[in-house]
């Protein structure tokens, strides 16, 4: 979806200011335009509505997509200059970039969770009554499916019921650039999905009809931001102190597969990475994990 005209006008005005007041080069201004326009497209709404949580998630998505820390740092410079000026002009109540840290220059390893932490997170939503409390059951199924498939959060919330093939144990995903891929789903997650479809989803929809696999109370598909906040809430209930996002489960999915000996090419296909080099970072995560285990447990570690 193209960013709104309001965002176009705001970007133009900001770039004019940077050129007149700070004399930035045309190349830098062109890069800033691409960065801010990319954020507006991702938000699918006006730039002035972005929150700190949105920006953290956007940075996580860009890193997971293989963007370099230098590219991320340049984007953050563009966003900071835009939102600082917007805050000074009263266009936003506060600068949402104020507490967003610059990435370390040098490719970071993606954040992940241990298998024990994953088990605690999956058990956090209240799902003992799928008919009278269907939201908790829906959240549990979304977490199970996210960890079982490694989907991007946009792919997860965009799933439709016809995309699932329970008999074959697969889900058909439309990823970046409209590219489709078929991802296997483990039996544990499938059992949760079957029960959700039979009990919790009908309770969520009531008399409404929808193709969305994970509808909100209004019957429309859940947004990325809503699910992001749900994960934060469940992580706190599970006693996970550090900040996590839906992409953390995608990282955990890939890391645990590699830890257990999965072929890197197979992991690439399941994640929907266009380039194997993007997937290869998970071998470094696994290697780091092995080094930590060796240091902790080997008598001469």
N, C-alpha and C positions, 0 to 999 in steps of 0.2 A: 504494500500500500504506500502511495506517495505521501510525503509529509504535507501538512496543511499549508494553505497560503499564508496563514499567520506565522508559521515557522519560517517560511521563505523570506517574508518581510523582515522578521527579526534577525535572521542570519545576515541579510543584505545590509541592514542598518549597522549591525555590529562590525562587519568587515569594513564598511566605510569609515567607522570610527577608528579601527585599528590602523587603517591606511593613513588617515589624516593626522591622528594624534601620535602614532608610534612609528610610522614609516616602514611597516613590515613589507617584505618583498612580495611580489605577485605570486611566487611559488608557495610561500608560506600561507598567504591568504587563500590560495586554491586548495591547499591541504586542509586548512581549517574549515573551508566550506564543505569539503567531502566528509570530514569528520562529523560536523554538526548535522549535515543532511542525513548521514548514516544513522546517527542517534535518533533523529526525528522519524525515520522510516521504521526503526526498531520499536520505538514507543507507540507508533500508530496514533499519535495524538500530538497536541501542541507541545513544543519544547519547554514552555514555561510551567508545565504540569509535572516535570520530572522530579522524582524524589531521590534521596540518598540511596535508598534500597534499589531503585531503578538503575542508578549508575553503577553500583556494586555488581548487580546482575549483568549489566551490559558489558562491563570489563571482564567478568568471568566468562561470558559467552565468547567474547573476542579472543581471550587467551585459549579457551578450549578449541576454538576454530583454527588455532595455529598462528594468530597474529603475534608478532614479536613484541617484547617488552618496550622497545623503542617506539614502535607504532602506537602502543597503548599509552606511553608517556606523552607522545605528541597529541593524541586525542584528548588526554586529560588537560594539557595546557590550553587547548582550544576551548574545552568545556569550562574550565576555570575562568578564563577571561570573559567568556560569554555570561556565565551566571553571576560573577562578581559585579559586572556592570549592570545586569538585570536587577540584582539585589539593591544596588545603589540607587537605581531609578525607581524602585518600588514595584517592579514588574513581577517579582517573586517575593514571598515573605522572608526567605532566607536562602543563602547560597547552598545548594545541595551537594556541592563538591568540597565543602569546607573540611569534612572529615574523611575524604577519600584519599588514600595514600597512593603515591607514585609507585609503580612496579619496580622491582630491582632489575637493573640492566644486566642481563644474563638470564637465560631461559629458566624460569622456575619450574619445579616439579608440581604437577597439579595436586591440589588438596584431596585427600581421600579419607576414608574411615576404615577402621579395622572390622573384621567380621563380627566381633563381639559388639562393637558399637552399632553396626548395621542391625544386628538382631534386636538391640535395645530400641533403636529408632522405629523399626517395623512394629514393635509391640506397643509403642506409645499411644497411638490413636485409640479412643474408646470405641470398640466395635462389637460389644457383646449383645447389642440389640439392633440388628440391621434394619428392622422395620420402623421402630419408634425413634431411633437415633441413626438415621442413614448417613449423615455427614461423616461421622467418625469411621464408619465402615468404608465409605468411598475413599477417604484419605488413606486408609490402610491398603486398599487395593491399588491405589495410585502409587504408593511407595513400593509395594511389592512388584508392580509391573515395571516401574522405573529401574529398580535394582536388577530385575530379571532380564531386562532388554537393553539398558544403556541408552534409552531414547533421550533426545534433547527435550527440554521442558515444553517447547512450542509444539513438538511432535506429539508429546503425551497428551496435552490438553486439546489438541486438534484431532485426536482419534475419534472415529465413528464406530458404531456397533458393527457395521458390515466389514470393517477392516480386520476384525478378529475372526480367526478360523480355529475354533475350539477343538475340532476333531483332529486337525493336523498340528495344533499347538504352535501357531504362527500368528504374527500381526503384520499387516501391510502398512508401511510407513511412507509418507510423502515428506522427503527431507528438503534440504537446501536446493534451490534451483528447480524445484518440482521433481527431483529425482526420486523414484520409488525404490524401495528395498523391502525384502521379506526377512523378518527377524524372528528367530525361534523364541518361544516362551517356555520356561521350566514348568514342571507339573505342579509345584507348590503354588506358584503365581496363578496358574490356570484354575486351580481349585478355588482360590479366592475370587477370581473373576467370575466363575460359574455361579457361585453363591451370591455375588454382588448383582449379577444380571437377574437372578431369580427373586431376590428379596429387597436389597437396599435401593437399587436403581428405580424400580417401580414406586417405592415409597418416596424417593426424591422428586420424581416427575409428577406424581398424582395423576390428574386427568390430562396433563399436557403430553404432547408427543415431541420427540426429538431424536435425531440421529446421533447426537453427541454421546460418546461413551461415558463421559464424566460431566453431567450437567450441574449447573448451579441450582439454587433454589428457584430461580426464575425460569429454569428449563433451557437456558443457553449454555454453551460450552464455558467451562471455567477459564479464567484468564491466567496468564503466567504469574502476574503479581499476586493473585489470590493464593495460588498454590505455593509460591515462594514464602508467603507469610505463614501458611499452614505448616510447612516444613520447619521454619524457625520455631514455631510453637511446639511442635512435637519433639524437636531436638532438645529444647529446654526441659520438656517433661521427661525425656530419656536421660537427662543428666549430661548431655554433651555440651561442654562449656564453649568450645570454639565456634566461630561463625560458619555455618554451612548453607548451601543453596541446592536447588535441584541438580545442578551440574556436579555437586559433590558425589551424588549417587551414581551419576554417569562415570565419573572417575573411578569410584569404587568397583563398579561393574567391570570395567576394563582392567583395572589393577589386579583384582582377585582372579580374573580369568588367566591373566599372564602369570600370576603367582602359582597357579595350579597347572601351568604347562600348556595353555591354549596356544594354538598357532596364531602368530601375529597377523597374518593375512586374513584369517577368519574373524579376528577381533576388528580389523579394519572394515570388513564388509558389514559387520553388525552395527558398528558405530556410524557408518555412512561417511567415513573419511575419504576424500578424493585422492589423497596422497598418503602412501604408507609412512612417509617421514613424520606425519602428524601423529600416527599411532605409535611410532617407535619410542616416544617419550615414556610410554608405560613400561618398557623394558628397563628404563632407568629407575622408575619407581620401584619395580620389583627388585632390581639390583640393590637399591638403597635399603629396602626391607631386609634382604638377605644379610647385608653388612651389619645392620642393627641387631638382627637375631644372633649373628655370629659373635659380635662384640659382647652381647649380654649373656650368652649361654656357653660359648666355647671356653674351655679351661685356659687357653692361651689367647683369648680374644682381646 
